[in-house]
Amino acid sequence: MRPGAVALAFSSLVVLGAGPPAPAPLPARMADTGGGTQLITAVAPKKASTRGTVTWWDRRGGRWVKAGSAPARFGAKGLVRGTSREQGTDTTPTGLYGLPYAFGIQAAPRGTAFTYRRVGRDSWWCQDIGSRSYNRWTEPLAADCRAAESEHLIGYGERYAHALVVGFNYERPVRGRGAGIFLHVNGRGATAGCVSVPKDAMRRILAWADPAKHPHIAVGTTRGITAVTRY
């Protein structure tokens, strides 16, 4: 075989073995990532799913790089668009949200940079739609907030050992849309609307997250109207 023919045959083999190019990282395919250089994605296969994956990302040199990932749990009734969610439906709201602060029954993991509130005996999260403290931490329980319509945070034990507040319905709360959506430690099963991960993963996320890098969380599905790439 002539030398030129050998080179052509070798070139053809290289091309055939190359395969399709790797897909762009998930954040690079999203409509919006919040403008920061850190991002958490919480993705379920479909709206009815109660399981999925949480991944945290860094933007370095103009590229998104995966910093870690963990299996995740979602609402017992799956996921629903955040703009149409109703309180008490056990659904996780999809969308892109800020992360106002962290909290926990246990001390903050070493390296935590977020503002971290320790849960005490008088710490509550008000979910009473008639209260001026709706969708806010209140300590002690606000006089106009019914305990039966709120979360006594210390009563959640290991689930609230460490958590990040998800900014769903937070800045300008729409009463009845939902309150108390967090990224927190796994319980025994699906959540009432939050996103949960194993405790070790939650601790790693808190040690990684840097408020100076403006991290957000994007919650959604792999495809469809609630696809995470739409946010």
N, C-alpha and C positions, 0 to 999 in steps of 0.2 A: 504493500500500500504506500502511495506517495505521501511524503511528510505533510503536505497540505490537507490531504484527506484524513490523516490521523488527527490533526488538530481540530478539523471540523467535527469529526466523530466525538472527540473528547468534549468539545464545546456543547454539542447536542446533549451529551449525558449530563453535564453540569446543569443545563437549563431544565432538563426533565426532572432532575433530582431536587431542584430548588424549591418547588411547591409554591402555594400562594403566599403573598406577603402577610405577616402577622397583623391582626386587626389593631387599630389604634386603641390606647387605653380608654377605659370607659369615660373618664372625665373629659377627654378630648372629643368625645362624641356627644356631649351634652349641650343643650341650648344655653345653659347658664350654670356656673359653678360658684357664684357668689362674689367673685372678684378677688378672693384671697389666694394664698399659696398652699393651703391645706383644705382637704375635703374628705368627708365621710360619706360613703354611699351605702344604703341599706336596700337591697334588691331581693325581691321575691319572684318566683317564676311566673305567677299569675295572680289576679286579684283575690282568688279564693284561698291562696296559700297562707299557711301559718308559719312556714319556715323559709329561710333564705340565707343570705350572706351579707355581713357588714364588712366593708373594706375601707381602710383609711389610706389617704394618698398625700404625697408631697409634690409640689411643682418645683422642679429643679432644672435650671438651664433651659427654660421654655418647654419642658416636657413633664408630663405627669408620671410619677413613679409610685408603685404600690409600696406602702410602708408596713402593712400588715392586714390580716383578714381573720374572720372568725364566723362560725355558724350563728345564725340569728333566729329569734322568734318574733312573730308579729301578732296582731290581734286575733282573737279566737274566731272572729267572723271575717278575717282577711283584711284586705286593703281597700280604701275608697278615696276618691279625689278629696283633697283637703278642703276645697272650696264648697263642697256639698255635704261634708260629714255632719252627722248629728250626734250629740252627746249620748252616752249610754248604749251605743251600738256595738261595742267591742271591736271596732274597726280601727286600723292604723291609717292616719291621714297621709296621703302622698303629697309630695311637693318639695320645695327647696326652702330650708329654714336656717335661721341663725341659732347660735348656742349661747344664751344669755349668761349662764354660770353653771357651776357644778355644785353638788351637795352630797352628803352621805352620813350614814349613821356611824361609820368608822372614819378614822382620820384619813386625810387625803394621801394618796400614794406619793411616794417620794418623786420629786420632779414635777408635780402638778403646778402649772402656771395659772390656770383659771382661778378666778375668785371661787372659793370653796366654802360652803356653809355647812356647819355641823348640825345634824338633826338632834334636837333635844326633846324632852317630854312634852313641851308645849308647841312643837312645830307641826303646822298643818298646811295642807294645800287646799285652798277654798275652791269648791266646784259648784257652789250654790249660785244659780243664775240670778237670784235676787239680791246678791251681796255686792257691795262696792269693791270687795276684795276678790271678785271672781277671777279665776285662773292666776292666782298669786299665792305666794308663801305668806302665811300669817302666823305671827307668834306673839302672844297666844292667839287662839282662835278669835277672829273678829266677832263682835257682838251681833252683827247682822248676818253671820254665816252659820248655817246649821251644820252641826257635826255630822249628822246623817247624810249630808250632801257634800262631804269633804273627806280628804284622806289624812288620817293621823299618821304622819310619816314614819314615826318610830315603830309603828305596828307592822310595817312591811319587812322588818328583819333583814335577812340577807339580800333580798331584792333591791333594797335601797342602801346597801353597804356603800355603794358608790354610784353616782348617776350624773348625767348631764341634762339640763333642762333644754328641751327642744322648743324653739320659738314658734310653734304652731299656735295660732289664735292668741298671740301673746301681746303684741304691741298695741293693737286696738281690738280687744276681745269682742267677738260676736257672741252674745249670750245664747247658749244652747248648742253651739258648734262643737264645744269640747274643751276640756281643761285637764291639766296634769299629764301632758305627753312628755315622756322622758326616754332617754337611752340609759338603760340600767342593767343590773345583773339578772341573769335568768332565774325564774322561779321553777315550779314543777312542770309547767306547760306553756301554752300560748298566753298572750297578755290581754289586757283589757283595752289595748289600743297603742301601748308603747312599743318600742323596739328593745329587745333584750339580747344580751350576749353573755358568755361565760365570765365569771368573776375575773379571771386572769386577763382576759381580753379587755374588760372594762378598765382595769388598772393600767394596762398598757396604753389604752387610748388616752386616759387622763395624763399619763406621763409624757405622751407624744404631743398632745394638742397645745398649741401656743396661740393665745388670743391676739398676739401681735401679728399673726399670720392670717387672721380673720377666717377661721374655719367655719364651714357650714355643713349641714347634713342634707343629703338628697335622698328621699324615700320614694320608691316606686317599683314597678315591675319590669321584666325584661322586654316587654312589647305591649302594644295596645294603647288605649287612651291614658293609662296611668304609667306608661313607660318612663323610666327614670331619665332617659335621654331627652324627654320633652321639657324638663325643668331646668 
